[in-house]
Amino acid sequence: MNSNPMYMEYVDDADPQPAPRRGWRMLGWVCIGLSAVMVVGSLTAYGLYRRAFGNISHEDVNAQLGPNRPKKLNSALNILMLGSDTREGSNAKYGRSMKNEPPRSDTMILLHLSPGGGQAMGISFPRDLMVRMPSCRNRKGGVVPAQSRAQINSAFTNGGAACVIKTIESISGIRVDHFMQVDFNGFKAITTAVGGVPVCLPKDVNDPQSKLRLSRGRHVIKGETALAYVRVRHGLGDGSDTDRIKRQQKFMGALASKAMSAGVLSNPSRMLRLMNAVTKSLTTDKELTPQVMMDIGKEMQGMTSGKLRFVTVPSGPDPLDPNRVALTPNAQPFFSAVKHDKTVPKEPKPGATKIPPNQVRVRVYNGSGIDGQAGRVADDLESQGFQVTVGGNASAPTAATKVLYGSGADQQAQTLTALIPSSPKAAARTTGGTPGVVDLVVGRDWTNLKSAGAGIPKQQGEIRASDDICKES
């Protein structure tokens, strides 16, 4: 067998024997999703969860990273989430023939928590993304030379979490504050602890490899069925890595939404079961202590599923190899937006009359004549913190964007107009208005919404945890 680590990432695609590895790779996404939920949840009962926190393993990565790292520009937090396919300990049963091989990570997600809490973004890095690789220390203490072109998931094989952090920091300029690494043994317990995860199948599936047998439509799955769902590859989609990433992001979003909406985070006994399932498979940096986790959780209290976004780093086919992907020109502007994120506006000064976006209710109507424009504008407004609904098409097309307000919403309307480049003059609705609600009629002159504080623009293919699981994106 080829000993090249890059080849090993694709051996499961060519050889039908190691199917379990393919399935458990996908579980990394799921465990990472639960780790993210644990971080952003309200973990205030420290005494109750002390034993669960004791399950976490820690690793010192700061010495390996050295002093030459990106500067931290604000109070945002960036946590690198890694899925490991290690076969150590009880994980050996998922591939005993691979027990002595170095672990790999096909799952790399940078969880970006915006300043002040309230919004989060999971940024996926495809396993076959070709990047420049900085020199790293390997697992035996030696040095792996820098490479001008290497597959990003080889960083974990070469030097573990520290090497992945160093690689992502070097290509993005984003400071990584912490990392969380999970293996896969607790998956079934996790899906059971949240009471099952909703999924939507576009067609009937009867796959003998994964043993998934489900009819077309919506289902809530857990345990063995959930395991089969994340293992299935040829039975759903086109088999591409891009297609799998999108499906996995939807699963993570549904998982997080279920946990936040079903009372898991506020139910001590259910939360304890969830944390026990996650923490037994979790490794973090030494600085991500239980107290730091709880401080992050307190800051993120009140975050809704609509504020949890999943994107894939801007990338496309690699010009040098059609079987790999490369960063596109949009990647650096995206990295810059994440690095400079100030999404959550500052609290108004005493005596100030400006209403912050999170206290403004906006109803969006499409008067532009462009299909789907109201939905796109609504997403942009929501990313800025507004409370948004879509009203549908306007009664008639309009060249100029209009802002109309119901009774008591005149100051809220001023907050909205301040972010519209054309600076429309807000007017009171004479008929059809709703008290406290601002109506935005999007005209043909609409360009882009100004930022309420250097937020991260909506990305192509973006998925939110609040999305309908059966919605095509």
C-alpha positions in Angstrom: 0.0 0.0 0.0 1.2 3.5 -0.8 2.7 5.1 2.3 2.1 8.7 1.2 -0.2 10.3 3.9 -2.0 12.2 1.2 -2.8 9.0 -0.6 -4.1 7.5 2.7 -6.9 10.2 2.8 -8.4 8.7 -0.3 -7.7 5.0 0.1 -11.3 4.5 1.3 -12.6 5.9 -1.9 -10.8 3.2 -3.9 -10.9 0.2 -1.6 -14.3 -1.1 -0.5 -12.9 -2.8 2.6 -12.2 0.2 4.9 -15.8 1.6 4.8 -15.9 2.2 8.6 -13.2 4.8 8.3 -15.2 6.7 5.7 -18.2 6.8 8.0 -16.3 7.8 11.1 -14.6 10.6 9.2 -18.1 12.1 8.8 -18.8 11.7 12.5 -16.1 14.2 13.2 -18.4 16.9 11.8 -21.1 15.8 14.2 -18.9 15.7 17.3 -17.5 19.1 16.4 -21.0 20.4 16.1 -21.8 19.3 19.7 -18.5 20.7 20.9 -19.6 24.1 19.4 -22.9 23.8 21.2 -21.2 23.0 24.4 -19.0 26.2 24.1 -21.8 28.5 23.2 -24.3 27.1 25.6 -25.1 28.4 29.0 -22.7 26.3 31.2 -23.3 28.0 34.5 -23.8 25.1 36.9 -20.1 24.4 37.4 -20.5 22.2 40.4 -22.9 19.9 38.5 -20.6 19.6 35.5 -17.2 19.4 37.3 -16.9 15.7 36.8 -17.7 16.0 33.1 -15.1 18.7 32.7 -12.6 16.3 34.3 -12.9 14.0 31.3 -11.2 16.5 29.0 -7.6 15.9 27.9 -5.3 18.9 27.4 -2.3 19.6 25.2 0.3 22.3 25.4 0.6 23.9 21.9 1.9 27.4 22.7 5.5 26.3 22.8 5.2 24.7 19.4 3.6 27.8 17.8 6.3 30.3 18.9 6.0 34.1 19.0 5.4 34.9 15.3 1.7 34.7 15.1 -1.1 37.0 13.9 -2.1 39.8 16.2 -5.4 39.7 18.0 -7.4 42.7 16.8 -10.6 42.5 18.9 -12.5 40.5 21.4 -13.7 37.9 19.0 -12.8 34.3 19.7 -11.6 31.8 17.1 -11.6 28.1 18.2 -10.2 25.5 15.8 -12.4 22.3 15.8 -10.6 19.1 14.7 -12.0 15.7 14.1 -9.4 12.9 14.6 -9.7 9.4 13.3 -7.4 7.9 15.9 -7.8 4.2 16.7 -6.3 4.4 20.2 -8.2 3.0 23.1 -11.9 2.1 22.5 -11.7 3.7 19.1 -9.7 0.6 17.9 -12.9 -1.3 17.1 -13.6 1.1 14.2 -10.6 0.0 12.3 -8.1 -2.3 14.0 -5.9 -2.6 10.9 -5.2 1.2 11.2 -4.4 1.1 15.0 -0.7 1.8 14.5 -1.1 4.4 11.8 -0.8 8.2 12.6 -4.2 9.8 13.1 -5.6 12.0 10.4 -8.1 14.9 10.5 -10.5 15.2 7.6 -12.5 17.7 9.5 -11.2 21.3 10.2 -13.7 24.0 11.2 -12.7 27.4 12.6 -15.5 28.4 15.0 -15.6 32.2 15.0 -17.5 33.8 17.9 -18.2 37.4 17.2 -17.3 40.1 19.8 -19.8 40.5 22.6 -21.5 37.2 21.9 -24.7 36.6 20.0 -23.4 35.4 16.7 -21.1 32.5 15.6 -19.8 31.1 12.3 -18.3 27.7 11.6 -15.8 28.0 8.7 -15.1 24.7 7.0 -11.7 23.9 5.4 -12.0 21.1 2.8 -9.7 18.1 3.5 -8.2 18.3 0.0 -7.5 22.1 0.0 -4.0 22.7 -1.4 -2.1 25.4 0.6 1.4 26.5 1.4 2.5 24.6 4.6 4.8 26.3 7.2 7.5 24.2 8.9 6.1 22.3 11.9 7.5 20.0 14.6 6.4 16.4 14.0 5.0 14.1 16.6 8.5 12.8 17.5 10.0 16.2 18.0 11.7 16.5 14.6 11.0 19.3 12.0 8.8 18.9 8.9 10.2 21.4 6.3 7.9 24.1 4.9 6.2 23.2 1.6 5.0 25.5 -1.1 2.1 23.2 -1.9 0.6 20.6 0.3 -2.9 19.2 1.2 -4.2 20.9 4.3 -5.2 17.7 6.2 -1.7 16.4 6.1 -0.8 19.1 8.7 -2.6 17.1 11.4 -0.8 13.9 10.4 2.5 15.7 10.4 2.3 17.6 13.6 -1.1 17.4 15.3 -3.2 20.4 16.3 -0.3 22.8 16.6 0.7 22.3 13.0 -2.9 22.8 11.8 -3.2 26.0 13.8 0.1 27.3 12.4 -1.1 26.4 8.8 -4.5 28.1 9.1 -2.9 31.2 10.8 -0.4 31.5 8.0 -2.9 31.3 5.1 -5.6 33.5 6.8 -3.9 35.9 9.1 -6.5 35.0 11.7 -5.3 34.4 15.3 -6.5 31.1 16.6 -7.3 31.4 20.3 -8.0 27.8 21.2 -8.5 24.3 19.7 -10.9 21.4 20.4 -10.1 18.0 19.1 -12.6 15.1 19.2 -12.6 11.5 18.2 -15.7 9.5 17.4 -16.6 7.0 20.2 -19.4 9.1 21.8 -21.4 9.7 18.7 -24.4 7.5 19.4 -24.6 8.8 23.0 -24.5 12.4 21.7 -27.4 12.0 19.3 -29.4 10.2 21.9 -28.6 12.9 24.6 -30.2 15.6 22.4 -33.3 13.5 21.7 -32.5 12.8 18.1 -31.5 15.0 15.2 -33.9 16.0 12.4 -32.8 15.2 8.8 -34.4 15.4 5.4 -33.8 12.8 2.6 -34.4 13.8 -1.0 -35.2 10.2 -1.9 -35.6 6.7 -0.5 -32.3 5.2 0.7 -31.5 1.6 1.1 -27.7 1.4 1.3 -26.1 -1.9 2.2 -22.8 -0.4 3.1 -24.0 2.0 5.8 -27.2 0.0 6.5 -29.2 3.1 6.2 -32.8 2.4 5.3 -35.1 5.5 5.4 -37.9 6.8 3.2 -37.9 10.1 1.4 -38.7 13.1 3.6 -38.2 14.3 7.2 -37.0 12.0 10.0 -35.7 12.5 13.5 -32.8 10.0 14.0 -30.5 8.9 16.8 -28.3 6.1 17.8 -27.6 3.4 15.1 -29.8 5.1 12.6 -28.0 8.4 13.0 -24.7 6.5 12.7 -25.9 5.0 9.4 -27.0 8.4 8.1 -23.6 10.0 8.6 -21.8 7.0 7.1 -23.8 6.9 3.9 -21.9 8.1 0.9 -23.0 6.6 -2.4 -26.6 6.5 -1.4 -27.0 10.3 -1.1 -25.6 13.2 -3.2 -23.0 13.0 -5.9 -20.2 11.6 -3.7 -18.1 14.7 -4.0 -16.4 16.3 -1.0 -18.2 19.6 -1.6 -21.6 17.8 -1.5 -20.7 16.0 1.6 -19.5 19.2 3.4 -22.9 20.9 2.6 -24.8 17.9 3.9 -22.6 17.7 7.0 -23.1 21.4 7.7 -26.8 21.0 7.5 -26.6 18.1 10.0 -24.5 20.2 12.4 -26.9 23.1 12.1 -29.9 20.8 12.8 -28.0 19.3 15.8 -27.2 22.7 17.3 -30.8 24.0 16.6 -32.3 20.9 18.3 -30.0 21.4 21.3 -30.8 25.1 21.7 -34.5 24.8 21.1 -35.3 21.6 22.9 -34.2 22.7 26.3 -31.1 20.6 26.4 -28.8 23.5 27.4 -31.2 24.6 30.2 -32.0 21.1 31.4 -29.3 20.1 33.9 -29.7 16.3 33.6 -29.9 16.3 29.8 -27.0 18.7 29.6 -24.9 16.5 31.9 -25.6 13.5 29.6 -24.6 15.5 26.6 -21.4 16.8 28.2 -20.4 13.4 29.4 -20.8 12.1 25.8 -18.7 14.9 24.4 -16.0 15.4 27.0 -14.9 11.8 27.0 -13.7 12.3 23.4 -12.4 15.8 23.8 -8.8 17.3 23.8 -8.2 21.0 24.1 -5.3 23.4 24.6 -4.3 23.9 28.2 -5.6 27.5 28.2 -9.2 26.4 27.4 -10.0 25.6 31.0 -13.4 24.8 32.3 -13.7 28.4 33.7 -12.8 29.8 30.3 -15.4 27.6 28.7 -18.1 28.8 31.1 -17.1 32.4 30.6 -17.5 31.9 26.8 -20.9 30.3 27.4 -22.1 33.2 29.6 -21.1 35.7 26.9 -22.9 33.7 24.2 -26.2 33.4 26.3 -29.2 34.2 24.2 -27.7 33.2 20.9 -30.4 31.8 18.6 -30.0 29.2 15.9 -30.5 32.0 13.3 -27.3 33.5 14.5 -25.2 30.3 14.0 -23.9 30.2 10.4 -21.9 27.6 8.5 -19.8 28.4 5.5 -17.0 26.8 3.5 -13.8 28.8 3.0 -14.0 30.4 -0.5 -12.4 27.8 -2.8 -12.8 26.2 -6.2 -11.1 23.6 -8.4 -7.3 23.5 -8.2 -5.9 24.6 -11.6 -3.0 22.1 -11.1 -5.1 19.1 -10.1 -8.9 18.7 -10.8 -9.1 16.3 -7.8 -8.1 19.0 -5.4 -9.3 22.5 -4.5 -7.6 25.8 -4.0 -8.5 29.1 -2.4 -10.2 31.6 -4.7 -9.6 35.4 -4.9 -12.5 35.9 -2.5 -10.7 34.1 0.3 -8.5 37.0 1.4 -11.4 39.5 1.6 -13.4 36.9 3.6 -10.4 36.3 6.0 -10.1 40.0 6.5 -13.8 40.4 7.3 -13.4 37.6 9.9 -10.2 39.1 11.3 -11.8 42.6 11.7 -15.2 41.4 12.8 -17.0 43.9 15.0 -20.5 42.5 14.3 -22.1 43.3 17.7 -22.5 47.1 18.1 -21.4 48.9 21.2 -24.0 49.7 23.8 -25.4 53.2 23.3 -24.0 55.9 25.5 -26.3 57.2 28.3 -28.8 59.7 26.9 -28.3 58.4 23.3 -31.4 58.0 21.3 -30.2 55.6 18.6 -31.8 52.2 18.7 -29.4 49.2 18.3 -30.2 46.8 15.4 -31.1 43.9 17.7 -34.1 46.0 19.0 -35.3 46.8 15.5 -38.1 44.7 13.8 -37.9 44.9 10.0 -40.3 43.5 7.4 -38.7 43.3 3.9 -40.7 43.6 0.7 -39.3 43.1 -2.8 -40.0 46.0 -5.1 -36.9 45.5 -7.3 -38.3 43.0 -9.8 -35.4 40.7 -9.0 -36.4 37.2 -7.9 -35.3 36.3 -4.3 -34.0 39.9 -3.6 -36.1 40.3 -0.4 -34.7 37.0 1.0 -31.1 38.0 0.3 -31.6 41.5 1.9 -33.3 39.9 4.9 -30.3 37.6 5.4 -28.0 40.6 5.3 -30.1 42.5 7.8 -30.2 39.5 10.1 -26.4 39.1 10.0 -26.3 42.8 11.2 -28.5 41.9 14.2 -31.9 43.1 13.0 -35.1 41.1 13.8 -36.3 40.3 10.3 -39.3 38.8 8.4 -39.9 38.7 4.7 -43.2 40.3 3.6 -43.1 39.1 0.0 -43.4 41.2 -3.1 -44.3 44.9 -2.9 -47.7 46.0 -4.3 -45.8 47.6 -7.2 -42.2 47.7 -8.5 -40.2 50.8 -7.4 -37.0 52.3 -8.6 -36.0 53.8 -5.2 -35.7 51.9 -2.0 -38.3 53.0 0.7 -38.4 52.9 4.5 -41.8 53.1 6.1 -42.6 52.7 9.7 -45.5 51.8 11.9 -46.5 53.8 15.0 -43.8 54.0 17.6 -41.0 52.9 15.2 -39.7 56.2 14.0 -36.3 55.9 15.8 -36.0 52.3 14.8 -36.4 53.4 11.2 -33.5 55.9 11.6 -31.3 53.0 12.6 -32.2 51.1 9.4 -31.9 54.1 7.0 -28.4 54.8 8.4 -27.2 51.5 6.9 -28.7 52.0 3.4 -26.3 53.6 0.9 -29.1 55.6 -0.9 -30.1 57.1 2.5 -33.9 57.1 1.9 -36.0 59.4 4.1 -38.1 57.3 6.4 -41.8 58.0 6.3 -44.7 57.0 8.5 -47.1 54.4 7.0 -50.6 55.8 6.5 -52.2 52.4 5.9 -51.1 48.7 6.4 -48.5 49.5 9.0 -47.8 47.4 12.2 -46.9 49.2 15.4 -43.2 48.9 16.3 -42.3 47.5 12.9 -40.2 49.1 10.1 -41.1 48.1 6.5 -38.2 48.1 4.0 -39.3 48.1 0.3 -36.2 47.1 -1.7 -36.0 49.1 -5.0 -34.0 48.7 -8.1 -31.4 51.1 -6.7 -30.4 48.6 -3.9 -26.7 47.8 -3.8 -25.3 46.5 -0.5 -26.1 47.1 3.1 -23.6 49.2 5.0 -22.1 47.4 8.0 -23.3 48.2 11.5 -19.8 47.4 12.6 -17.6 45.6 10.1 -19.6 42.4 10.2 -19.0 39.4 8.0 -21.0 39.5 4.7 -23.2 36.6 3.7 -21.2 34.0 1.8 -22.3 31.9 -1.2 -23.8 28.6 0.0 -24.1 29.8 3.6 -26.2 27.6 5.9 -27.8 28.7 9.1 -28.8 26.4 12.0 -32.3 27.9 11.7 -32.7 26.8 8.0 -35.4 24.4 7.0 -33.6 21.1 6.8 -35.5 20.2 3.5 -34.6 23.5 1.9 -32.3 23.4 -1.1 -29.4 25.9 -0.7 
